[in-house]
Amino acid sequence: FGVTMNCVTLTKPDISQSRCSNAINHMTLLRLQKYYKSTDVSQPEKISLKVLNALLGKNSGHGISNRNTKMPGYVFSASAFFCKTGSKLHKVKGSICSECYALNGNYRFPTVIQGLTVNSIGIAFYEAMQDFSVWTIALSELIRRKCIVKEIKDENGNIIAIEDNTWFRFHDSGDIQSVLHLEAINQVALLNPSVKFWIPTREFKMVQEFLINNSFADNLTVRLSAHMVGKKPIDFNTGLPTSTVDFKDSEHHCIAPQQGGACDGHLASCRNCWDSNISNVNYKKH
């Protein structure tokens, strides 16, 4: 990755699913082009947080977030409007995507829509160039700095708590856009071996194509998410773990609904989703 990006030919990405104004779309693409051309990524540890976020498309805010207090660690999300398989399933009665939670509730706030869409425009930008190396470097460096075990101290310097941010989720909203995008995600995991990654996906064909010549990082759990409510999981001969919704025969059920929707609560501190040895995790429809 150690190169300076000064002379590049940029292809216009497809952002037809963007829910932001044309002005925001245009400014996001100009920002990506500017920082892509001008940033020396050979020493990512020297790049400022502002520039790292700008390389993901951000003008303000954060490329990764830990604001979802019901989940441990950080997340990287994208717009559900850009989902490929999900956008088709959204029109299918009885599918999990037909009542997509990432298109409702807090996800409908304009600031949330804008933040997720900007992330998707960033992905589309690198997809158009068929080169995710800079995206991978920027995201990996943000994770390296943020996804750590932190000591929480009182005013006297005494350690009163330990905050473990080494759990990372891709796509509580959105999904993989291509095999190349999936390869970049896998590379992010390889570059951060101390972090545990989890990504759910309905892009089974992309996963199968990736596995022809590649294998997933040991610290990345890829779960193939069922299409239909109440149906049993299918791994499509990949050997990968799965997830379902309202499938009563699953051995493992998400405990979050029993403790205020959180992974950590009075019953358990659960990390089953990140554990590739858990063959299937079943979720309650929401």
FENKA-V287988 format. One record per residue. N is the residue number from 1. PSI is psi in whole degrees, 0 to 359 (* if undefined). OMEGA is omega in radians with two decimals (999 if undefined). Layout:
BEGIN
n;psi;omega
N;PSI;OMEGA
N;PSI;OMEGA
END
This chain:
BEGIN
n;psi;omega
1;352;-2.96
2;77;3.12
3;157;3.05
4;125;-3.08
5;97;3.13
6;321;-3.12
7;107;-3.12
8;153;3.01
9;121;-3.05
10;133;3.06
11;141;-3.12
12;123;-3.13
13;159;3.06
14;110;3.11
15;35;-3.08
16;339;3.14
17;5;-3.10
18;135;3.09
19;11;3.07
20;166;3.11
21;161;3.11
22;325;-3.14
23;317;3.13
24;318;3.10
25;313;-3.10
26;315;-3.12
27;324;3.12
28;316;3.13
29;320;3.09
30;320;3.13
31;314;3.12
32;315;-3.14
33;316;-3.13
34;308;-3.05
35;329;3.08
36;318;-3.11
37;325;-2.93
38;349;-2.99
39;127;3.01
40;113;-3.07
41;12;-3.11
42;338;3.09
43;77;-3.04
44;333;-3.14
45;345;3.14
46;355;-3.13
47;136;-3.13
48;159;3.10
49;322;3.13
50;314;-3.10
51;320;3.10
52;316;3.11
53;322;3.12
54;327;3.11
55;344;3.03
56;356;3.12
57;354;-3.01
58;139;3.00
59;320;3.06
60;173;-3.09
61;199;-2.98
62;140;3.07
63;326;3.03
64;153;-3.02
65;147;2.98
66;28;-3.09
67;349;3.04
68;93;-3.02
69;349;3.13
70;351;3.13
71;149;3.10
72;153;3.00
73;209;-3.03
74;162;3.09
75;153;2.92
76;120;-3.07
77;160;3.07
78;178;-3.09
79;132;3.09
80;341;3.11
81;341;3.13
82;357;-3.13
83;136;-3.13
84;295;3.10
85;319;-3.12
86;323;-3.14
87;331;3.06
88;317;-3.14
89;335;3.13
90;335;-3.12
91;1;-3.08
92;118;3.13
93;134;3.13
94;353;3.08
95;156;3.12
96;326;-3.10
97;348;-3.11
98;335;3.07
99;52;-3.04
100;121;-3.14
101;335;-3.11
102;4;3.02
103;8;-3.07
104;181;3.08
105;225;-3.12
106;338;-3.13
107;350;-3.13
108;351;3.12
109;137;-3.10
110;321;-3.12
111;325;3.10
112;315;3.11
113;315;-3.13
114;314;-3.11
115;316;-3.14
116;321;-3.13
117;320;3.10
118;319;3.07
119;319;-3.14
120;324;3.09
121;322;3.08
122;315;3.10
123;317;3.14
124;325;3.13
125;310;-3.13
126;329;3.08
127;319;-3.13
128;328;3.13
129;353;-3.10
130;39;-3.12
131;106;-3.12
132;12;-3.01
133;317;-3.13
134;318;3.06
135;316;-3.14
136;315;-3.14
137;313;-3.10
138;313;-3.12
139;319;-3.14
140;320;-3.12
141;322;3.05
142;317;3.14
143;319;3.13
144;322;-3.10
145;326;-3.00
146;325;-2.99
147;75;-3.07
148;169;3.01
149;122;-3.06
150;140;3.02
151;128;3.09
152;122;-3.06
153;152;3.05
154;185;-3.06
155;344;3.12
156;3;3.12
157;8;3.12
158;137;3.11
159;121;-3.10
160;347;3.12
161;159;3.06
162;126;3.13
163;114;-3.10
164;104;3.13
165;25;-3.10
166;21;3.06
167;130;-3.04
168;134;3.10
169;132;2.94
170;132;2.88
171;66;2.82
172;347;2.98
173;139;3.14
174;181;-3.09
175;175;3.11
176;142;-3.12
177;338;-3.11
178;171;3.04
179;321;3.13
180;320;3.08
181;317;3.12
182;321;3.08
183;321;3.12
184;319;3.10
185;317;3.11
186;322;3.12
187;323;3.08
188;317;3.11
189;317;3.13
190;326;-3.12
191;350;-3.14
192;69;-3.03
193;342;-3.14
194;356;-3.11
195;141;3.09
196;123;-3.07
197;147;3.06
198;134;3.05
199;122;2.99
200;146;-3.13
201;149;3.00
202;6;3.13
203;70;-3.02
204;319;-3.11
205;322;3.10
206;318;3.11
207;315;3.14
208;318;3.14
209;320;3.10
210;318;-3.03
211;350;3.12
212;318;-3.08
213;6;-3.06
214;168;2.99
215;155;-3.11
216;148;3.08
217;148;-3.11
218;333;-3.10
219;15;3.09
220;117;3.07
221;117;3.09
222;120;3.14
223;126;3.07
224;117;-3.02
225;130;-3.13
226;150;-3.14
227;322;-2.97
228;144;3.11
229;132;3.05
230;359;-3.09
231;153;-3.13
232;156;-3.11
233;153;3.07
234;129;-3.13
235;1;3.08
236;40;3.07
237;27;3.09
238;339;-3.05
239;8;-3.11
240;154;3.06
241;163;-3.03
242;175;3.00
243;153;-3.11
244;173;3.05
245;124;3.12
246;40;3.04
247;103;-2.93
248;338;-3.07
249;6;3.11
250;142;3.11
251;327;-3.11
252;129;3.12
253;138;3.12
254;129;-3.07
255;350;-3.05
256;317;-3.12
257;338;-3.13
258;355;-3.13
259;54;3.03
260;22;3.11
261;10;-3.05
262;152;3.05
263;325;3.14
264;127;-3.13
265;197;-3.04
266;341;3.14
267;322;-3.06
268;162;2.88
269;98;-2.95
270;136;3.05
271;29;-3.09
272;325;-3.10
273;328;-3.13
274;355;-3.04
275;108;-3.10
276;347;3.09
277;347;3.05
278;108;-2.95
279;324;3.12
280;136;3.01
281;126;3.13
282;135;3.14
283;152;3.03
284;138;3.14
285;131;3.11
286;*;999
END
